Amino acid sequence: MRIDRLDVYHVRMPLNYPWRTGHGEDPDIHSVLVRASAGEHSAWVESSPLQAPEYSPECAGTVFYLLKEFFGPYVVGRDYESAPDVLARLARFSGNPFAKGALELCWWALQRAITGTPLHRLLGGPTREVAAGADIQVQDSLDILLQKVQEAVDAGFPRIKLKARRGWDLAMMSAVRDAFPRAVFHMDFNARYTRDDLPLFKALDRLQLAFFEQPLAFEDLLGAAELRRQIATPICLDEAIRSPVLMEQAIRLGACDYVNVKPARLGGLSACVRVHDLCREAGIKCWVGGMIESALGEAICVELATLENFVYPADIFPSARFYAPDLCEPAIELTPRVTFAPYLGSLPAPNPERLARQTVQYAAVAPA
């Protein structure tokens, strides 16, 4: 296909309530939406790196700038037989998977629009329901947290993720485990702890968690491997896995038991499928994570999560949890069994009025 034009939107999506993690607090989510055109067909995609370079070295402002000034002009006006061809075209540029991933996602979305084939089928996934887990951020008090955990348990979520922060870790998790002795929990440390925190991780071992998610800095694969040998709780990597090459290194080091797979962080869906396959061959379990995207980005995650080795419940949420209303339509909704169905028709697209209201900056990229 020939990518003829890109319309790039840096948007600010106000949250129902601030999102608090080990990185800090976000009152709204900054994301980048791209409308790609190929002949008479067009499709929307989303890459959500957040407002500040805290989760990764990228942020919405840098992604927008690179798509506008460098990556976008270098990609439009050319033919691509496959999504990897788009990445091969961008190989001269270093890093920036969130920005490159937006363009790689464009190829998949356009291919879905041109062929009429559901995205999960293009990726090699079956048409099956995708289980969702609950994700509870840092709260103002333990009482509020325990109430939210009770709500998640009552709703039937198969597992619950709790965000950790300095001073909101061992005592918090102990109180939750005492109140809910049989529920499945894991803790997300968002890469904010260090090797010096080994005593804390050993103390948490007794709470029988599913795993510790990204306990150490994202560049410390050696530390993750060493920590895994010193504790009983399994290790999940998130921020650390930014490419299939890093996944291969993590496997050789024995650095993890689980991997959180996010399309934007990995630079697109081709890398996600490759990481999924590497993990399957190595006996490592995968699950699909999210970046608090709009319904558009969440729908892409639902499609990806149909692949067979995504066996741990995903971080995919109903639109109403974060946005009222969602920027994109149709909204994401859970079934009563806390599952999602893949999108058999078109992916969600922005509501024009909301898009105009929430756009921070816009650029059109077309052949010169």
C-alpha positions as CSV (number, residue, x, y, z in Angstrom):
1,M,0.0,0.0,0.0
2,R,1.0,3.6,-0.5
3,I,0.6,5.9,2.5
4,D,-0.5,9.2,1.0
5,R,-1.1,11.4,4.0
6,L,-0.9,11.6,7.8
7,D,-3.0,13.8,10.0
8,V,-1.3,14.0,13.4
9,Y,-3.1,15.1,16.6
10,H,-1.5,15.7,20.0
11,V,-4.5,15.5,22.3
12,R,-5.1,16.1,26.0
13,M,-7.8,13.8,27.5
14,P,-9.0,14.9,30.9
15,L,-9.4,12.0,33.4
16,N,-12.3,11.4,35.7
17,Y,-9.7,11.5,38.5
18,P,-5.9,11.8,38.6
19,W,-3.9,8.7,37.8
20,R,-1.3,8.1,40.5
21,T,1.6,5.7,40.2
22,G,5.3,5.5,41.2
23,H,6.0,7.9,38.4
24,G,3.8,10.7,39.8
25,E,0.3,12.0,39.1
26,D,-1.4,12.7,35.8
27,P,-4.6,14.8,35.8
28,D,-5.1,14.0,32.2
29,I,-3.6,11.8,29.5
30,H,-1.6,13.2,26.6
31,S,-1.7,11.0,23.6
32,V,-1.0,11.2,19.9
33,L,-3.6,10.1,17.3
34,V,-2.8,9.6,13.6
35,R,-5.2,9.4,10.7
36,A,-3.4,7.6,7.8
37,S,-4.7,7.7,4.3
38,A,-4.0,5.3,1.4
39,G,-6.0,6.1,-1.7
40,E,-9.7,6.0,-0.8
41,H,-9.1,4.3,2.5
42,S,-8.2,5.9,5.9
43,A,-7.7,4.6,9.4
44,W,-6.9,5.9,12.9
45,V,-4.3,4.7,15.4
46,E,-3.0,5.9,18.8
47,S,0.3,6.1,20.6
48,S,0.1,7.3,24.2
49,P,3.5,8.0,25.8
50,L,1.9,10.5,28.4
51,Q,2.8,14.1,29.0
52,A,6.2,13.8,30.6
53,P,9.1,11.5,29.9
54,E,8.5,9.4,33.1
55,Y,7.3,6.1,31.9
56,S,9.8,6.2,29.0
57,P,12.2,8.7,27.6
58,E,9.5,9.7,25.1
59,C,6.4,11.9,25.7
60,A,3.5,13.1,23.6
61,G,5.3,16.3,22.6
62,T,8.3,14.5,21.3
63,V,6.2,11.9,19.5
64,F,4.2,14.7,17.8
65,Y,7.3,16.6,16.8
66,L,9.1,13.5,15.3
67,L,6.0,12.5,13.3
68,K,5.6,16.0,12.0
69,E,9.3,16.9,11.3
70,F,11.1,13.6,10.6
71,F,9.4,10.3,10.7
72,G,6.1,11.3,8.9
73,P,7.7,13.1,5.9
74,Y,10.1,10.2,5.5
75,V,7.3,7.6,5.3
76,V,4.5,9.3,3.3
77,G,4.4,9.0,-0.5
78,R,5.9,5.5,-0.5
79,D,4.6,1.9,-0.9
80,Y,4.9,-0.7,1.8
81,E,4.2,-4.4,1.4
82,S,4.3,-5.1,5.1
83,A,4.4,-3.4,8.5
84,P,8.1,-4.3,8.9
85,D,8.8,-2.4,5.7
86,V,7.6,0.7,7.4
87,L,10.1,0.1,10.3
88,A,12.8,-0.7,7.8
89,R,12.3,2.7,6.2
90,L,12.6,4.3,9.6
91,A,15.7,2.3,10.6
92,R,18.1,5.3,9.9
93,F,16.5,7.0,13.0
94,S,17.5,5.9,16.5
95,G,15.2,4.8,19.2
96,N,11.8,6.4,19.7
97,P,9.5,3.3,19.6
98,F,6.4,5.3,20.6
99,A,6.8,7.5,17.5
100,K,7.9,4.7,15.1
101,G,5.1,2.5,16.5
102,A,2.5,5.0,15.6
103,L,3.5,4.7,11.9
104,E,3.8,0.9,12.1
105,L,0.3,0.7,13.5
106,C,-0.9,2.8,10.6
107,W,0.0,0.0,8.2
108,W,-2.0,-2.5,10.2
109,A,-5.0,-0.3,10.5
110,L,-5.0,0.6,6.8
111,Q,-4.6,-3.1,5.9
112,R,-7.6,-3.8,8.0
113,A,-9.6,-1.1,6.2
114,I,-8.4,-2.2,2.7
115,T,-9.0,-5.9,3.2
116,G,-11.9,-5.9,5.6
117,T,-10.1,-8.5,7.7
118,P,-10.4,-8.0,11.5
119,L,-7.1,-6.8,13.0
120,H,-6.7,-9.8,15.3
121,R,-7.0,-12.1,12.3
122,L,-4.2,-10.2,10.5
123,L,-2.1,-10.7,13.6
124,G,-2.8,-14.4,13.7
125,G,-5.1,-14.4,16.6
126,P,-8.4,-16.4,16.9
127,T,-11.7,-14.7,17.5
128,R,-12.0,-15.2,21.3
129,E,-12.9,-13.3,24.3
130,V,-10.1,-11.5,26.2
131,A,-10.1,-11.5,30.0
132,A,-9.5,-8.2,31.8
133,G,-7.9,-7.6,35.2
134,A,-8.4,-4.7,37.6
135,D,-5.7,-2.0,38.1
136,I,-5.9,0.1,41.2
137,Q,-3.7,3.2,41.6
138,V,-2.2,4.7,44.7
139,Q,-5.0,5.9,47.0
140,D,-5.4,8.5,49.7
141,S,-5.9,5.9,52.4
142,L,-6.0,2.2,53.0
143,D,-9.7,2.4,53.7
144,I,-10.3,3.8,50.2
145,L,-8.0,1.2,48.7
146,L,-9.8,-1.7,50.5
147,Q,-13.1,-0.5,49.3
148,K,-11.9,-0.4,45.7
149,V,-10.4,-3.9,46.0
150,Q,-13.7,-5.1,47.3
151,E,-15.5,-3.6,44.3
152,A,-13.0,-5.4,42.0
153,V,-13.5,-8.7,43.7
154,D,-17.3,-8.3,43.7
155,A,-17.2,-7.5,39.9
156,G,-15.5,-10.8,39.3
157,F,-12.1,-9.6,38.1
158,P,-9.7,-12.6,37.9
159,R,-6.7,-10.6,39.2
160,I,-6.0,-7.2,40.7
161,K,-2.9,-5.1,40.1
162,L,-1.9,-2.6,42.8
163,K,0.4,0.3,42.1
164,A,3.4,0.6,44.5
165,R,5.2,3.8,45.6
166,R,7.7,4.5,48.3
167,G,5.8,4.3,51.6
168,W,2.9,2.6,49.8
169,D,4.2,-0.9,49.4
170,L,4.7,-3.5,52.2
171,A,2.2,-2.2,54.8
172,M,-0.3,-1.5,52.0
173,M,0.0,-5.0,50.5
174,S,0.0,-6.7,53.8
175,A,-3.3,-5.0,54.8
176,V,-4.8,-6.0,51.4
177,R,-3.7,-9.6,51.7
178,D,-5.0,-9.9,55.2
179,A,-8.4,-8.6,54.0
180,F,-8.5,-10.7,50.8
181,P,-6.5,-13.9,51.5
182,R,-7.7,-15.8,48.3
183,A,-7.6,-13.0,45.7
184,V,-5.0,-13.0,42.9
185,F,-2.8,-9.8,43.2
186,H,0.4,-8.5,41.7
187,M,2.3,-5.3,42.5
188,D,3.5,-2.8,39.9
189,F,6.7,-0.9,41.0
190,N,7.0,1.1,37.7
191,A,10.8,0.7,37.7
192,R,11.1,2.9,40.8
193,Y,12.9,0.5,43.2
194,T,16.6,-0.6,43.2
195,R,18.7,-3.6,44.1
196,D,19.1,-2.2,47.6
197,D,15.4,-2.9,48.2
198,L,16.0,-6.7,48.3
199,P,14.9,-6.9,52.0
200,L,11.5,-5.3,50.9
201,F,11.1,-7.8,48.1
202,K,11.9,-10.7,50.4
203,A,9.4,-9.4,53.0
204,L,6.7,-9.2,50.2
205,D,7.5,-12.9,49.3
206,R,5.3,-14.1,52.1
207,L,2.2,-12.5,50.6
208,Q,2.1,-15.0,47.7
209,L,1.6,-12.5,44.8
210,A,1.3,-13.6,41.2
211,F,4.5,-11.5,40.4
212,F,6.3,-8.2,40.9
213,E,5.9,-6.1,37.8
214,Q,9.0,-4.1,36.8
215,P,10.6,-3.9,40.2
216,L,13.9,-2.3,39.1
217,A,15.0,0.4,36.6
218,F,14.1,-0.3,33.0
219,E,17.7,-0.6,31.9
220,D,18.7,-3.1,34.7
221,L,18.1,-6.5,33.1
222,L,21.1,-7.9,35.1
223,G,19.5,-6.7,38.3
224,A,16.1,-8.3,37.4
225,A,17.9,-11.6,36.7
226,E,19.7,-11.4,40.0
227,L,16.6,-10.4,41.9
228,R,14.7,-13.3,40.4
229,R,17.2,-15.8,41.8
230,Q,17.0,-14.3,45.3
231,I,13.2,-14.2,45.8
232,A,10.3,-16.7,45.5
233,T,7.9,-14.3,43.8
234,P,8.0,-14.4,40.0
235,I,9.2,-11.3,38.1
236,C,7.3,-9.5,35.3
237,L,9.1,-7.1,33.0
238,D,7.3,-4.1,31.4
239,E,9.4,-0.9,30.8
240,A,12.5,-3.0,30.3
241,I,11.2,-4.7,27.2
242,R,11.4,-2.1,24.5
243,S,12.3,-4.4,21.6
244,P,12.5,-8.1,20.6
245,V,16.3,-7.8,21.0
246,L,15.9,-6.9,24.7
247,M,13.4,-9.7,25.0
248,E,16.0,-12.1,23.7
249,Q,18.5,-10.8,26.2
250,A,16.0,-11.1,29.1
251,I,15.4,-14.7,28.2
252,R,19.1,-15.5,28.1
253,L,19.7,-13.8,31.4
254,G,16.7,-15.6,33.0
255,A,15.3,-12.2,34.0
256,C,11.6,-12.8,34.1
257,D,8.6,-15.2,34.3
258,Y,6.1,-12.8,32.7
259,V,6.1,-9.9,30.2
260,N,3.7,-7.0,29.9
261,V,3.4,-6.3,26.2
262,K,2.4,-2.8,25.0
263,P,2.2,-2.0,21.3
264,A,3.5,1.6,21.6
265,R,6.3,0.8,23.9
266,L,7.6,-1.9,21.7
267,G,7.3,0.1,18.5
268,G,4.3,-1.5,16.9
269,L,2.4,-4.7,16.5
270,S,5.1,-6.6,14.6
271,A,7.4,-6.4,17.6
272,C,4.6,-7.4,19.9
273,V,4.0,-10.6,17.9
274,R,7.7,-11.3,17.9
275,V,8.0,-10.9,21.6
276,H,4.9,-13.0,22.1
277,D,6.4,-15.8,20.0
278,L,9.8,-15.6,21.8
279,C,8.1,-15.8,25.2
280,R,6.0,-18.7,24.1
281,E,9.0,-20.7,23.0
282,A,10.8,-19.8,26.3
283,G,7.9,-20.7,28.5
284,I,7.3,-17.1,29.6
285,K,3.7,-16.0,30.0
286,C,2.5,-12.8,28.4
287,W,-0.2,-10.3,29.0
288,V,-1.3,-7.1,27.2
289,G,-0.9,-3.8,29.1
290,G,-2.2,-0.3,28.4
291,M,-1.2,3.3,28.6
292,I,-4.7,4.7,29.6
293,E,-5.4,5.2,25.9
294,S,-8.7,6.3,24.4
295,A,-11.1,3.6,23.1
296,L,-9.0,3.6,19.9
297,G,-5.8,2.5,21.6
298,E,-7.6,0.1,23.9
299,A,-9.4,-1.6,20.9
300,I,-6.0,-2.3,19.3
301,C,-4.9,-3.9,22.6
302,V,-8.0,-6.1,22.6
303,E,-7.2,-7.3,19.1
304,L,-3.6,-8.1,20.1
305,A,-4.6,-9.9,23.3
306,T,-6.3,-12.7,21.3
307,L,-3.0,-14.3,20.5
308,E,-2.5,-17.7,22.3
309,N,0.3,-16.8,24.8
310,F,-1.5,-13.8,26.2
311,V,-2.7,-15.9,29.2
312,Y,-2.7,-13.5,32.1
313,P,-5.7,-11.1,32.2
314,A,-5.0,-7.8,30.4
315,D,-4.8,-4.2,31.5
316,I,-7.7,-3.1,29.3
317,F,-10.5,-1.0,30.8
318,P,-14.0,0.2,30.0
319,S,-14.0,3.8,28.8
320,A,-16.2,5.0,31.6
321,R,-13.5,4.2,34.2
322,F,-11.3,7.1,33.0
323,Y,-13.2,9.2,30.5
324,A,-16.6,10.8,30.5
325,P,-17.1,10.7,27.6
326,D,-14.3,8.9,25.7
327,L,-12.6,10.9,22.9
328,C,-13.3,8.0,20.5
329,E,-16.4,6.0,19.6
330,P,-17.7,3.5,20.1
331,A,-16.6,3.4,23.8
332,I,-14.9,0.3,25.3
333,E,-17.3,-1.8,27.4
334,L,-16.8,-4.9,29.5
335,T,-19.2,-7.8,29.4
336,P,-20.7,-9.1,32.7
337,R,-18.0,-11.7,32.8
338,V,-15.2,-9.1,32.8
339,T,-14.2,-9.9,29.2
340,F,-13.9,-8.1,25.9
341,A,-14.8,-9.3,22.4
342,P,-12.5,-8.4,19.5
343,Y,-13.5,-5.8,17.0
344,L,-15.0,-7.5,14.0
345,G,-15.9,-4.2,12.3
346,S,-13.9,-1.0,12.1
347,L,-11.8,0.3,15.0
348,P,-13.1,3.2,17.0
349,A,-12.5,6.7,15.7
350,P,-12.5,10.2,17.3
351,N,-15.7,12.1,17.8
352,P,-15.0,15.3,15.7
353,E,-16.3,17.8,18.3
354,R,-14.3,16.2,21.1
355,L,-11.2,15.9,18.9
356,A,-11.4,19.6,18.1
357,R,-11.8,20.5,21.8
358,Q,-9.0,18.3,23.1
359,T,-6.4,18.9,20.4
360,V,-3.2,20.6,21.7
361,Q,-1.5,20.7,18.4
362,Y,-2.1,19.4,14.9
363,A,0.0,18.8,11.7
364,A,-0.7,17.4,8.3
365,V,2.0,15.4,6.6
366,A,1.8,14.9,2.8
367,P,4.3,14.3,0.0
368,A,6.1,17.5,-1.0
